[in-house]
Amino acid sequence: MTTNIYIKTILMGIVLSAMTACSLDTEPISQASELTEGSQTDTTTAVLKDREAAMSQRTAIYNLFKNRQEHMHLDYVLMGEAHADNAYGGTTGQETIPTETNALDAATGTLSRDWSRYLEDIAKANVLINGVETLHKNGQVSDAEYRQWRAEGQIFRALMMFRMVRMWGSLPIITKVAQTITSENIKEVYPTYFPPRSTTEECYQQIIEDLEYAEQNAPDISSTDRTLMSKTVAQALLCKVYAEKAMRDYDKVIAYAEKVRNTPGVALEKDFVSLWGWNAKAKDCMKRNTTEGILEVHWFPGAGNWESWMFGRCLEDYDNSFTWAKWVTPSRDLIRAFEAENDTLRMNQTIVYYDCTWSNYYPSSHYAFMYKLRSGYNNEYIVRLADIILLEAEAYAGKGNVAEAAKLVNIIRHRAKLPDLPAQYSSSKEQMQDAVLRERRLELAMEGERWYDLCRNDKVESVMNGINSRDEGRLPLARPFDENSYMLPIPQSAIDENANLRQNPGY
């Protein structure tokens, strides 16, 4: 944004002059903190000048899903799948190898990118949330516009915070746009640019507060626009939040899952293929705005994305960027998991083999690719119903109600043309928990959830420390997974910029 560029150019001079006047022991700011966006005289002054500016900021936030693909999708899938047992990094480059081998450290470039960009996204949401509040007080936007636009901003902010908490355990919570630094206020305002991290519990409470407001004020889910941040999105995210260890409340997981499942127009797609399929005649994805999609991202012919060639082979142009190994390639261990269940339908929609001109883990004659992204005109899912149904099953299993858990798992299995769970999985709470985790692995493979599923269920050490004995294609682990592996390292670049940040244990 223009304001962000502007503040970067003026802060150095302001802070240097202020330090001279005040003799404060404060490091100069060479650039704006990613936590702040805009420049103003106080935190309640409008950061959006009028209704049109608010509409533009709202549009810009929605466009972040499409325009910031590196951290929104690419890095998210890399961490969720290649840091777990579902995938390899896909290349021999340092962008991916540390994720696969558990060699992540404070210097890992992808983590530095993700940390700063998620905070920038939160800052952009803050501009909308705070801006429309002031515009509403001034009578420049209607009550309905204020409530909807604020709710949409809070859903987006909550989603970005949720991802950060999952990755790093906590983050600095900023919900306002920082004041402009002057010689008179530097001592008070400087810490708002570079604050410490909040506790995990504080982060989740902010996420919950945002989502509870959105549940009451966001628009209803639309059958014709599943990109809308609706109240159903808020409910689905609350379901996911209450499933996490720090906030675990199985009753609330079940309650929010039921709200989502009972929403008119929300249902599993009858055919799993329709979620991912390719219409060769139209040269477009088979379907958008699916009944199953709770929050989707759409790309259209003429304005596509580049993710498909980062992950696989574009079906509208087989030779487009098909000259080097891809990020995030399905692992032998995942393939064997599909084969063990005779789960051919989901496997064939998740994995495809091509001949290629390189060899990386697989021989070039039999190279496995991610198949859930088939063109630059994809429909991608941020949240879909199957995820929520299986979280509800996880909650019932956690409560020891194996019968209800089995019913929900079987709904997903039947769509995949699989029989009911074998009876032995209903013999104990622990057996059913394992069955749910396995079903989530196959249903949501290559969608970025596997690592967080292992973390949430305390399965990281037991699953990942034996991976090299089960998967001959995986690079050797640089170090074993332990209790510190559940949180990722804070990027050193962020610590260098903000001395109030403290590194996570073990790094």
Secondary structure, DSSP 8 states (H G I E B T S, - for coil): -HHHHHHHHHHHHHHHHHHHHH-------SS--TT--S--SSTTS-SS-SHHHHHHHHHHHHHHHHH-HIIIIIHHHIIIIITTTSEE--SSSTTTHHHHHT---TT-HHHHHHHHHHHHHHHHHHHHHHHHHHHHHTTSS-HHHHHHHHHHHHHHHHHHHHHHHHHHS------S------TTTHHHHHHHHS-----HHHHHHHHHHHHHHHHHHS----SS-TTS--HHHHHHHHHHHHHSGGG--HHHHHHHHHHHHTSTT----SSTHHHH-EETTTTEES-SS-SSEEEEEE-BTTB--SHHHHHS--TT-TTTT-SS--SSEE-HHHHHHHHHTT-HHHHHHHEEEE--S--SSS-TTSEEEE-S--STT-EEEEEEHHHHHHHHHHHHHHTT-HHHHHHHHHHHHHHTT-----GGGGS-HHHHHHHHHHHHHHHSTTTT-HHHHHHHTT-HHHHHTTHHHH-TTS---SS---GGGGS----HHHHHH-TT----TT-
